[in-house]
Amino acid sequence: MISSQKDIQSIRKSQQIQFANQGFLYLPQLLDPTLTARVLHAYERACKQHIDPVRAAQSRALYDIANILDQDIVFSELAVLPNLLPYLLTTLGEDVQLIQACARLFPPGKTFTAPWHSDMANTLGIDLGHSFNFHVKVHFYFEDLAPDQGCLAFLPGTHRLPREVERPHPRDINATEDAVIIVPKAGDAVLFNTHCLHMCLDNTSPCDRRTLIYAYSHFWVKQFAGARPSDHAWIPHGPLERQIFGLGTEGIETFDQRPWGPSSPSPLRRTGETLARRILGKLQ
Ligand SMILES: O=C(O)CCC(=O)C(=O)O
């Protein structure tokens, strides 16, 4: 088993504050060099199988491989990377689930994203400006990007704007002054609240931008096709790992799914219970 509750540390307070205030976290070197090399290798193999290089060169379109989890076991390992789990548990909660996974190849060209958008703008039933723990995305990088290679950029703090509030007009935004642009190295990741205004910048470099993008939310949110490998043997062991791939505990209501039982006691409560047991043991 990869994860057990006692092995999972909290993330630093400063990172919790940064996620709450800015809406994103840059996570340098989340992947170690061996894993980074495995991911790069598996990504290149998947692209060879799924992307016709001639068509790609002609159309310069964006390519997404939506069933990436079926291409190599390393992509499932990445979804539940032990270093990532504390971030998922802190930013979403114990009922975290993978909702979507894809590999993306963005050739040189204009950006394909809407300028400064929230992914959640059409999501009903949620007070977006106050729901900081609803939906996050993680972009994984397995090669260094140049600043002009279609990097991800954010307008910090804009996840706090309600849906109804007018967002800044792209024309009024000077990316170099107003935005935080992440220029990642191989092994880095970026985790963000998808209601934080963000965009992919133009790729004016001569190189493709190659990334993996995984979205996570709660166990009760519907998974997209491809958010679980078809071969369940590829799902890493452990209750949290299985839950992340949408395989909860049988007999537990969807809303009550937790990896370590329906109501995992807080660390304070666990300490209290241990103390109580010791004291009672001495009294008997
Ligand atoms: O950089 C990208 O591939 C897309 C960025 C984006 O808009 C997203 O992940 O929601």
The ligand as an ORCA input file, in Angstrom:
! r2SCAN-3c Opt
* xyz 0 1
  O      -2.266     25.338    -20.816
  C      -3.188     24.571    -21.106
  O      -3.009     23.502    -21.683
  C      -4.614     24.903    -20.770
  C      -4.743     25.817    -19.640
  C      -6.162     25.837    -19.176
  O      -6.911     26.689    -19.545
  C      -6.635     24.777    -18.296
  O      -5.919     23.819    -17.974
  O      -7.800     24.892    -17.858
*
